[in-house]
Amino acid sequence: MMIRLRYGNTNTFYIPGEKAGLLVDTDYAGTIHAFYKALKMNGLRMKDIGYVMATHFHPDHSGLIGELMDQGVKLLLIDVQRDFVHFSDSIFAREKLDHKPIDEKHATVITCEQSRAFLAQIGIFGEVIRTPSHSDDSVSLILDDGDCFVGDLEPAEYLEAYEDNRQLKADWELIRTLSPNRVFYAHAPEKCMN
């Protein structure tokens, strides 16, 4: 069963797998101690986390990845995200935060097309799809049980507020082909799909 970890401003989701657990997103740099506390409060340990993936590499989604990698967690990196891994480094430096940069040379790099087979190897059933309406490196994870993790993707009900946002519409059309039941956002409550 998925566990939501809330220890800052971004929802982090832990998805248990038969062979390894997957963490979807982290919070800002400097929140590692709050992260440890959230793990403990939810009965989790670091060794439960095999992989971490970011829905995109903005600072409030990837701030702890470097530190987690130092502790043996592997970065699951989708190939379309490669050029964005260090997007937040200058932001953390400017804010003088203690930040461990991500070493992408040690990441497990896969394509969206390879995601289903890779996730099945660790006992998680679903796939990663590209949803670039928020940022060019944005991806979403849709599990076969209907849970859908979309990071900062604008909610589908906002479509009518835009005069012409073809990419957002295309993202939601793609997500709907995978029959999601519940959508989990990084900064908003979950929503049920009708």
Salt bridges, closest charged atoms under 4 A:
ASP25 OD2 - HIS61 ND1 3.00
ASP60 OD2 - HIS61 NE2 3.71
ASP60 OD2 - HIS187 NE2 2.95
ASP70 OD2 - LYS100 NZ 3.63
ASP89 OD2 - HIS86 ND1 2.67
ASP103 OD1 - LYS105 NZ 3.29
ASP103 OD2 - HIS106 NE2 3.25
GLU104 OE1 - HIS86 NE2 2.68
GLU127 OE2 - ARG116 NH2 3.09
ASP144 OD1 - ARG116 NH2 2.90
ASP147 OD1 - ARG182 NE 2.92
ASP152 OD2 - HIS56 NE2 3.18
ASP152 OD2 - HIS61 NE2 3.02
ASP152 OD2 - HIS134 NE2 3.45
ASP152 OD1 - HIS187 NE2 3.30
GLU157 OE2 - LYS191 NZ 2.45
ASP164 OD1 - ARG166 NE 3.42
GLU190 OE1 - ARG4 NH2 3.02
GLU190 OE2 - ARG182 NH1 3.50
